Amino acid sequence: ATAAALGQPAMALVDRAGLFAAWERFERDPALRIAILTGSGDKAFCAGGDLKDMVERGLRVPPRDMFPVPYDSIELSKPTIAAVNGVAFAGGWMIAQACDLCVASTSARFAVTEVKVGRSSPWAAPLIHMIPQRIMMEILLTGKPITAERAYEIGLVNRVVEPAQLMASALELAADVLDGAPLSVKAARDTVMLSTEMGRSAALQAARAASEYCYSSADAQEGPRAFAEKRRPVWRGE
């Protein structure tokens, strides 16, 4: 399912409210297992916050819930994919970065532009787990855009495709995820996130604990049984 669409060059209040609601609906509906977030049209995924509005409001430190950021200001337990169809600058980069996976159009551009407008980007801290330190330093210190191809080279993006193939590629990636056992997918995502937040030993222990429910599930018996019987498994998510 597509979580929401951002159609404005900058993220306005109506966009934020709609996206908050969409993420909440996605998290609460057990029938929705993965979300694809993209922008409408072919020019922008999201160009960030409305700078004019920030000036008029005299905004200093943005409140934590100002933007609907998956797994940060939005509590989610399911995987997400960003399908970046155009520019993803500042807050747009922030949201694309926050999603678990990212597919980008060849026309996409990424930039953390805060140094150009006197703002800051504390939300970029998790980038250190995605891309090399010196690359991250250059991106944040210069504010210069990078292409989709460069984003793929440094590990920010999973796939780069022609614009017309963007959603098809994102849906294909989503289908690959959905093909797995639901509890196994959850345990896998938990393992990745735990590994980025802890040292090696602590992450191993936490990942083992996070996997116990999966190992004890009916699906953990169905998978090997289906393999032995040379058929597709029928996942129950329990």
C-alpha positions in Angstrom: 0.0 0.0 0.0 1.2 3.5 -0.7 1.3 5.3 2.7 0.8 8.8 1.3 1.7 11.3 -1.5 3.5 14.5 -1.1 2.6 16.8 -3.9 4.0 20.2 -2.8 7.5 21.5 -3.3 7.8 22.0 0.5 6.0 20.2 3.2 3.0 22.3 4.2 0.8 21.8 7.3 -1.9 19.9 5.3 0.8 17.5 4.0 2.1 16.8 7.5 -1.3 16.2 8.9 -2.3 13.8 6.1 1.0 11.9 6.4 0.7 11.5 10.2 -2.8 10.1 9.7 -1.7 7.8 6.9 1.2 6.3 9.0 -1.2 5.8 11.9 -3.7 4.0 9.7 -0.9 1.8 8.3 0.4 0.8 11.7 -3.0 0.0 13.1 -4.3 -2.1 10.2 -3.1 -5.7 10.5 -3.8 -6.3 6.8 -1.1 -3.7 5.8 2.3 -5.3 6.1 4.5 -2.9 4.2 4.2 0.8 3.0 5.6 2.6 0.0 5.9 6.3 0.4 6.3 8.4 -2.8 5.5 11.9 -4.1 2.9 12.9 -6.7 4.1 13.9 -10.1 7.7 13.6 -11.2 9.5 16.7 -9.8 9.6 16.3 -6.1 9.5 13.6 -3.4 9.7 16.4 -0.9 11.8 19.5 -0.9 11.7 19.9 2.9 9.9 22.3 5.2 8.3 25.6 4.3 11.1 28.0 5.0 8.8 31.1 4.5 6.5 29.7 7.1 9.4 29.1 9.5 10.5 32.7 9.2 7.0 34.1 9.7 6.6 31.9 12.8 10.0 32.7 14.1 10.7 29.0 14.4 13.8 28.1 16.3 14.3 24.5 17.4 11.7 22.5 15.5 9.4 20.4 17.8 10.0 16.7 17.5 6.6 16.0 16.1 6.8 18.7 13.4 7.5 16.2 10.7 6.1 12.7 10.3 9.4 10.7 10.4 9.0 6.9 10.4 10.4 5.2 13.5 11.1 8.6 15.1 8.2 10.9 15.5 6.0 8.1 14.2 6.1 4.8 16.0 6.0 2.0 13.4 6.7 -1.8 13.7 6.4 -2.6 10.0 8.8 -2.1 7.1 8.7 0.9 4.8 10.0 1.8 1.3 10.7 5.3 0.0 10.1 5.6 -3.7 12.0 8.8 -4.5 10.6 10.3 -7.7 12.3 13.6 -7.7 14.2 16.0 -5.4 14.5 14.9 -1.8 16.1 17.9 -0.1 16.4 18.6 3.6 13.2 17.2 5.2 12.7 15.2 2.1 16.1 13.5 2.6 15.2 13.1 6.3 12.0 11.1 5.4 13.6 9.0 2.7 16.5 8.2 5.0 14.1 7.2 7.8 12.4 4.5 5.6 13.9 1.0 5.8 14.5 0.7 2.0 14.8 3.2 -0.8 14.2 3.0 -4.6 15.1 6.1 -6.6 14.3 7.3 -10.0 17.2 8.3 -12.2 15.9 11.8 -12.0 16.0 11.9 -8.2 18.3 14.2 -6.4 19.3 14.1 -2.7 20.6 16.9 -0.5 20.9 18.0 3.1 20.7 21.7 2.5 20.5 23.1 6.0 24.0 24.7 5.9 22.7 26.8 3.0 19.9 28.4 5.0 21.4 28.6 8.5 19.5 25.6 9.9 20.8 22.3 11.3 20.2 18.6 10.6 20.4 16.6 13.8 18.1 14.0 12.2 21.0 13.0 9.9 22.9 11.3 12.8 21.7 7.8 11.8 23.4 8.3 8.4 26.6 7.2 10.0 25.2 3.6 10.0 24.4 3.9 6.2 27.2 5.7 4.5 31.0 6.3 5.2 31.9 9.0 7.6 33.8 11.2 5.1 31.0 11.0 2.6 28.5 12.0 5.3 30.8 14.9 6.3 30.9 16.2 2.8 27.2 16.0 2.3 26.4 17.8 5.5 29.1 20.4 5.3 28.6 21.4 1.7 24.8 21.0 1.3 25.4 20.1 -2.3 23.0 17.7 -4.1 24.0 14.2 -5.2 22.4 12.2 -8.0 20.5 9.0 -7.6 23.4 7.1 -9.0 25.8 8.6 -6.4 23.2 7.8 -3.7 23.3 4.2 -4.9 27.1 4.1 -4.9 27.4 5.2 -1.3 24.7 2.9 -0.1 21.9 5.3 0.6 19.6 3.8 -2.1 18.8 0.1 -2.8 17.8 0.5 -6.5 17.9 3.1 -9.2 15.5 2.8 -12.1 14.1 4.9 -14.9 11.2 7.2 -13.8 8.5 5.1 -15.5 9.6 2.0 -13.6 9.8 3.6 -10.2 6.6 2.3 -8.7 6.9 -1.1 -10.4 10.4 -1.5 -8.9 9.2 -0.4 -5.4 6.2 -2.8 -5.6 8.6 -5.6 -6.7 10.8 -5.0 -3.7 7.7 -4.9 -1.5 6.6 -8.2 -2.9 10.0 -9.7 -2.2 9.6 -8.7 1.4 6.0 -9.9 1.6 7.1 -13.3 0.3 8.8 -13.9 3.6 7.1 -15.2 6.7 5.7 -12.1 8.6 7.3 -12.9 11.9 10.6 -13.7 10.2 10.5 -10.3 8.4 9.8 -8.6 11.7 12.6 -10.4 13.5 14.9 -9.6 10.6 14.1 -5.9 10.7 14.5 -5.9 14.5 17.9 -7.5 14.1 19.1 -4.8 11.7 17.9 -2.0 14.0 19.3 -3.5 17.1 22.6 -4.0 15.4 22.8 -0.2 14.6 22.0 0.8 18.2 24.2 -1.6 20.2 27.6 -3.1 20.5 28.3 -6.5 19.0 27.6 -8.6 22.1 24.6 -6.7 23.3 23.1 -6.8 19.8 23.6 -10.5 19.6 21.7 -11.1 22.8 18.9 -8.6 21.9 18.5 -10.2 18.5 18.2 -13.7 20.0 15.5 -12.5 22.3 13.7 -10.7 19.4 13.8 -13.9 17.4 12.3 -16.3 20.0 8.7 -15.5 19.1 9.5 -16.2 15.4 11.2 -19.5 16.2 8.3 -20.6 18.4 5.6 -19.8 15.7 3.6 -22.2 13.5 5.2 -20.5 10.5 8.6 -21.7 11.7 7.3 -25.3 11.2 5.4 -24.5 8.0 8.5 -23.1 6.2 10.7 -26.2 6.5 7.7 -28.5 5.9 6.8 -26.6 2.7 10.5 -26.8 1.6 10.6 -30.5 2.1 7.3 -31.0 0.3 8.5 -28.8 -2.6 5.6 -26.3 -2.4 5.1 -22.6 -1.5 4.6 -22.1 2.2 1.3 -20.7 3.5 2.2 -18.1 6.1 -0.2 -17.4 9.0 1.8 -14.8 10.8 1.6 -16.8 14.0 
